[in-house]
């Protein structure tokens, strides 16, 4: 595994950082959390599309740049640092699902639009509380004209701005995956109360009729393929958490240089230095673990053990870093005008969705038991 980024990856990270600084300022992040906000963010979306972000891991024949999960790992880290809207992540996840599970015809139909940013997507393929649970969300009945879908998908991220939902369904003991138009007849959404401006929805499918072309592949994916896809999402979000933590660490280091107690900067006090050092160590461990998981998943492995370790480190680091940052900021850290809470809320949600450190510890235990057997 390459733990040290290449020169090309460093240049890409710098360009993404500059792009998000220009197109995704804190004022936009704040505005998106307000009720009734326009979450389409056309300027940011078009800029990301022009930069090729949505097609990073999509083959060139389907409109992408022919990159890999390693390239997405670079983007996700910077996305966390810059608080990039999660609708971007949801569209990337939909593209990954179609790319990994779809037939060549389905890829040709959907990936160019997703890779070019013309189509927005989201997924409902695993349990938001435990990504190892990949049981089907809907029930599918076949007919002469296609399929009829019924059921409920819970906690579907960014469904309100999605054009496409990639969702699983049970059919005769098999798990099938469909690409369904989010505004299809019979699809309805109900927003869920979430913290930090995060948008998730309960999506109901009532006799939603889709054609045979909506089925990603006539050959149902096995559990390994679905679990690898879920692990990829968890590992990439773990790097988003690393980016969140890095932004908080950078802000905190600068603040400790400016804040004075007893006539000198608090950065000169050993207790503050120890906290900063521990924040850095936690983030370094989380970064290495998440990159390891992405590396092996990108090479066709389920990498459940690596994903579990990545999630344990990233979730723990994100919570520790944000908590220590508030402590070092003192009372002002809890004033919303300082903006520190924006990264804290992102860390809290990101370290929970898909499964927190405690849930990931169960995944690790399961992989160890399989090894012993």
C-alpha positions in Angstrom: 0.0 0.0 0.0 1.2 3.5 -0.9 0.8 5.6 2.2 2.7 8.6 0.8 0.7 10.5 -1.8 2.2 10.9 -5.3 3.0 14.3 -6.7 0.0 14.1 -8.9 -2.3 13.4 -5.9 -0.8 16.3 -4.0 -1.4 18.6 -6.9 -5.0 17.3 -7.2 -5.6 17.8 -3.4 -4.3 21.4 -3.7 -6.6 22.1 -6.7 -9.7 20.7 -4.9 -8.8 22.7 -1.8 -8.6 25.9 -3.8 -11.8 25.0 -5.6 -13.8 24.4 -2.5 -12.4 27.5 -0.8 -13.7 29.6 -3.7 -17.0 27.8 -4.4 -17.9 26.4 -1.0 -17.3 29.1 1.6 -18.6 28.9 5.1 -21.3 31.3 4.2 -22.7 28.7 1.7 -22.4 25.9 4.3 -24.4 28.0 6.8 -27.0 28.9 4.2 -27.6 25.2 3.2 -28.5 24.4 6.8 -31.3 26.9 6.8 -34.9 25.7 6.3 -36.0 26.1 2.7 -32.5 26.5 1.3 -31.8 25.9 -2.3 -29.7 22.7 -2.0 -28.9 22.4 -5.7 -25.8 24.7 -5.4 -25.5 25.1 -9.2 -22.3 27.1 -9.1 -20.4 24.6 -6.9 -22.0 21.6 -8.7 -21.0 22.8 -12.2 -17.5 23.7 -11.1 -17.0 20.2 -9.6 -18.4 18.6 -12.7 -16.0 20.7 -14.9 -13.2 19.5 -12.7 -14.2 15.9 -13.3 -14.9 15.0 -9.7 -18.0 13.0 -10.3 -16.3 10.8 -12.8 -13.0 10.2 -11.0 -13.5 6.5 -10.7 -15.5 6.0 -13.8 -13.9 4.5 -17.0 -13.3 6.9 -19.9 -15.7 4.9 -22.1 -18.5 5.9 -19.8 -17.6 9.6 -19.6 -15.2 9.4 -16.6 -11.5 10.1 -16.2 -10.5 6.4 -15.7 -9.2 7.0 -12.2 -9.6 4.9 -9.1 -10.8 4.8 -5.5 -7.4 6.2 -4.6 -8.3 9.4 -6.5 -11.6 9.6 -4.8 -9.8 9.2 -1.4 -8.0 12.4 -2.2 -11.2 14.2 -3.0 -13.1 13.0 0.1 -10.4 14.2 2.4 -10.5 17.6 0.9 -14.3 17.5 0.9 -14.4 17.0 4.6 -11.9 19.8 5.1 -14.0 22.1 3.0 -17.4 20.9 4.2 -18.5 20.0 0.7 -22.2 19.2 0.6 -23.0 15.6 1.0 -25.1 15.5 -2.1 -21.8 15.3 -4.0 -20.9 12.2 -2.0 -24.3 10.7 -2.7 -23.9 11.1 -6.5 -20.5 9.6 -6.4 -21.8 6.6 -4.4 -24.6 6.1 -7.0 -22.0 6.1 -9.8 -19.8 3.6 -7.9 -22.8 1.3 -7.4 -23.7 1.3 -11.1 -20.1 1.0 -12.1 -19.5 -2.0 -9.8 -22.8 -3.8 -10.1 -24.2 -2.8 -13.5 -24.1 -4.4 -16.9 -22.4 -2.6 -19.8 -25.7 -1.4 -21.1 -26.7 0.0 -17.8 -23.4 1.7 -17.4 -23.7 3.2 -20.8 -27.2 4.5 -20.0 -26.4 6.1 -16.6 -22.7 6.7 -16.0 -22.1 9.5 -18.5 -24.8 11.6 -16.9 -23.6 10.9 -13.4 -19.9 11.4 -14.3 -20.7 14.7 -16.1 -22.8 16.0 -13.2 -25.9 16.2 -15.3 -27.6 13.5 -13.2 -27.7 13.5 -9.4 -28.0 10.3 -7.5 -28.1 8.6 -4.2 -28.2 5.0 -2.8 -30.3 2.8 -0.5 -28.2 -0.4 -0.4 -27.2 -0.9 3.2 -28.3 -0.1 6.7 -27.4 3.4 7.8 -26.8 2.2 11.4 -24.7 -0.8 10.3 -23.2 -0.9 6.8 -22.6 -4.7 7.1 -26.4 -5.1 6.9 -27.0 -5.3 3.2 -30.4 -6.9 3.3 -32.8 -5.7 0.5 -34.8 -2.6 1.1 -37.8 -3.3 -1.2 -39.8 -6.2 -2.6 -39.8 -6.7 -6.4 -42.4 -8.5 -8.5 -41.7 -9.3 -12.2 -44.2 -8.7 -14.9 -44.5 -8.7 -18.7 -43.4 -5.0 -18.9 -40.7 -5.0 -16.2 -40.8 -4.9 -12.4 -43.1 -3.5 -9.7 -41.4 -2.2 -6.5 -42.9 -1.9 -3.1 -41.4 -1.0 0.3 -39.7 1.7 2.3 -36.0 2.8 2.2 -35.1 4.7 5.4 -32.5 7.4 5.9 -31.8 7.9 2.1 -29.3 10.8 2.0 -30.0 13.8 -0.3 -33.0 12.1 -1.9 -34.7 15.5 -2.3 -32.1 16.7 -4.9 -31.5 13.3 -6.5 -32.7 12.3 -10.0 -31.8 8.7 -9.4 -32.0 6.3 -6.5 -30.0 3.0 -6.6 -31.9 0.6 -4.4 -31.9 -3.1 -3.7 -35.0 -5.4 -3.6 -35.7 -9.0 -2.9 -37.3 -11.1 -5.6 -37.7 -14.8 -5.3 -35.0 -15.2 -2.7 -32.5 -13.1 -4.8 -31.3 -9.6 -4.1 -31.6 -7.4 -7.2 -30.5 -3.8 -7.6 -32.4 -1.2 -9.5 -31.8 2.4 -10.7 -35.1 4.2 -10.2 -36.0 7.7 -11.1 -36.5 9.7 -7.9 -39.6 11.3 -9.3 -41.2 8.2 -10.7 -44.9 7.6 -10.1 -45.4 6.0 -6.8 -42.2 7.3 -5.2 -42.8 9.7 -2.2 -40.4 11.2 0.3 -40.7 12.3 3.9 -37.9 14.4 5.5 -36.3 13.1 8.7 -35.1 15.3 11.5 -31.3 15.4 11.4 -28.7 17.5 13.0 -26.1 19.8 11.4 -28.0 20.5 8.2 -27.8 16.9 7.1 -30.7 15.9 4.8 -32.0 12.3 4.8 -35.5 11.0 3.9 -37.8 8.1 4.2 -38.5 7.1 0.6 -41.7 5.0 -0.1 -42.2 2.9 -3.2 -45.8 2.1 -3.8 -46.3 -0.1 -6.9 -43.5 1.7 -8.7 -43.3 0.2 -12.1 -39.9 0.2 -13.8 -38.7 -1.3 -17.1 -36.2 -4.1 -17.5 -33.6 -1.5 -18.2 -33.8 -0.3 -14.6 -32.3 -3.6 -13.4 -28.6 -3.1 -13.0 -27.8 -6.7 -14.1 -29.8 -9.8 -14.8 -27.2 -11.7 -12.8 -27.8 -10.7 -9.2 -24.7 -9.5 -7.3 -23.4 -11.7 -4.5 -23.1 -10.5 -0.9 -19.4 -10.0 -1.3 -19.9 -7.5 -4.1 -22.5 -5.6 -2.1 -20.4 -5.7 1.0 -17.4 -4.4 -0.9 -19.5 -1.5 -2.2 -20.7 -0.7 1.3 -17.1 -0.9 2.6 -16.0 1.5 -0.1 -18.5 4.1 1.0 -17.6 3.7 4.7 -13.9 4.0 3.9 -14.3 7.1 1.8 -16.5 8.7 4.5 -13.8 7.9 7.0 -11.4 10.0 4.9 -14.0 12.8 4.9 -13.8 12.6 8.7 -10.0 12.9 8.4 -10.4 16.0 6.4 -12.8 17.4 9.0 -10.3 16.7 11.7 -7.5 18.2 9.8 -9.4 21.5 9.2 -10.3 21.6 13.0 -6.7 20.9 13.9 -5.4 23.6 11.6 -7.9 26.2 13.0 -7.0 25.2 16.6 -3.3 25.5 16.1 -3.7 29.0 14.8 -6.1 29.9 17.6 -3.7 28.7 20.3 -1.1 31.0 18.9 -3.4 34.0 19.1 -5.1 33.3 22.5 -3.1 34.6 25.4 -3.2 33.6 29.1 -0.9 34.9 31.8 0.8 37.1 29.2 1.7 34.5 26.7 0.1 32.3 23.9 -1.6 29.2 25.2 0.4 27.3 22.5 3.4 27.7 24.8 1.8 25.7 27.6 2.7 22.0 27.7 -0.8 20.9 28.4 -2.0 22.6 25.2 0.9 21.1 23.2 0.0 17.6 24.5 -3.6 18.0 23.3 -2.5 19.2 19.9 0.0 16.4 19.6 -2.6 13.8 20.5 -5.0 15.3 17.9 -2.3 15.0 15.2 -1.5 11.4 16.2 -5.1 10.3 16.1 -5.6 11.9 12.6 -2.4 10.3 11.3 -3.6 6.9 12.4 -7.0 7.4 10.9 -5.6 8.6 7.6 -3.3 5.6 7.2 -6.1 3.1 8.2 -8.6 4.6 5.7 -6.1 4.7 2.9 -5.3 1.1 3.5 -9.0 0.1 3.3 -9.5 2.1 0.1 -6.3 0.6 -1.4 -7.5 -3.0 -0.9 -11.1 -2.3 -1.9 -9.9 -0.7 -5.1 -8.1 -3.9 -5.9 -11.1 -6.1 -5.7 -11.0 -7.1 -2.0 -13.9 -6.8 0.4 -11.4 -5.5 3.0 -13.8 -5.7 5.8 -11.0 -5.9 8.4 -9.3 -2.8 7.0 -12.6 -1.0 6.8 -13.5 -1.8 10.4 -10.1 -0.5 11.5 -10.5 2.6 9.4 -13.9 3.4 10.8 -12.8 2.8 14.4 -9.8 5.1 14.0 -11.7 7.8 12.0 -14.8 7.9 14.2 -12.7 8.1 17.4 -10.3 10.7 16.0 -13.1 12.9 14.7 -14.8 13.0 18.0 -11.6 13.5 20.0 -10.2 16.2 17.8 -13.4 18.3 17.8 -13.9 17.9 21.6 -10.3 18.9 22.3 -10.6 21.8 19.8 -13.6 23.2 21.8 -11.6 22.8 25.0 -8.6 24.7 23.6 -10.9 27.4 22.2 -12.5 27.9 25.6 -15.9 29.4 25.8 -15.7 31.1 22.4 -15.5 27.7 20.8 -19.2 27.2 21.6 -20.2 30.5 20.0 -21.7 29.7 16.6 -20.0 32.8 15.0 -16.7 31.0 15.3 -17.9 28.3 12.8 -16.2 25.5 14.7 -19.5 23.9 15.3 -20.0 23.3 11.6 -17.1 20.8 11.5 -18.2 19.4 14.9 -21.6 18.6 13.5 -20.1 17.0 10.4 -17.9 14.9 12.6 -20.7 13.7 14.8 -22.9 12.6 11.9 -20.1 11.2 9.8 -18.8 9.1 12.6 -22.2 7.6 13.2 -23.8 7.0 9.7 -23.0 3.5 8.5 -21.9 2.5 11.9 -19.7 4.1 14.6 -16.6 2.8 16.2 -18.5 0.3 18.4 -20.3 -1.2 15.4 -17.1 -1.4 13.4 -15.5 -3.3 16.3 -18.1 -6.0 15.8 -17.1 -6.2 12.1 -13.5 -6.6 13.1 -14.4 -9.4 15.6 -16.3 -11.2 12.9 -13.4 -11.2 10.5 -11.1 -12.4 13.3 -13.5 -15.3 14.1 -13.6 -16.2 10.4 -9.8 -16.3 10.3 -9.6 -18.6 13.3 -12.1 -20.9 11.7 
